[in-house]
Amino acid sequence: MWTSERGRLPQSQEPAAEVGVVTLGGDPAAVELGGERRWLPVCAPGGYSWQPGAGDKVLVLKAGVERESPYILGKIQENVEEAGPIRLFGPGSALGLDQGRVELEGTVYLNGQTLEAYIQKIVAEMLG
């Protein structure tokens, strides 16, 4: 009997994944997917914290039998320079890792103080 009723069950017309635009940033966030979906949790690799901002294009995975549990998996990359280097961006700062180089943009802090203040302290101690 189950197989005879199988064709009568409603089929989900929603795609399993979609690209949408964030309308309300944060975690959880809201995303426009042909209608605004709210309270979407944000997924990220372990040890990494990220929240999408309004206007970001994001990939949304829709889990569940009826695709009722959407999750934001990541932001669509724009202006990717080349394969290989790793770049982390934040408001007013960036970290780049490429072929043995570490590049920092923004104010660098070491043990709670700016790198400049830290160096000044070391120099002052050396000069006595």
Secondary structure, DSSP 8 states (H G I E B T S, - for coil): -HHHHGGGS----S-SEEEEEEEE-SSSEEEESSSEEEEE-B---TT------TT-EEEEEEESTTS-EEEEEEE---S---SS-EEEEETTEEEEEETTEEEEES--EETTEEHHHHHHHHHHHHH-
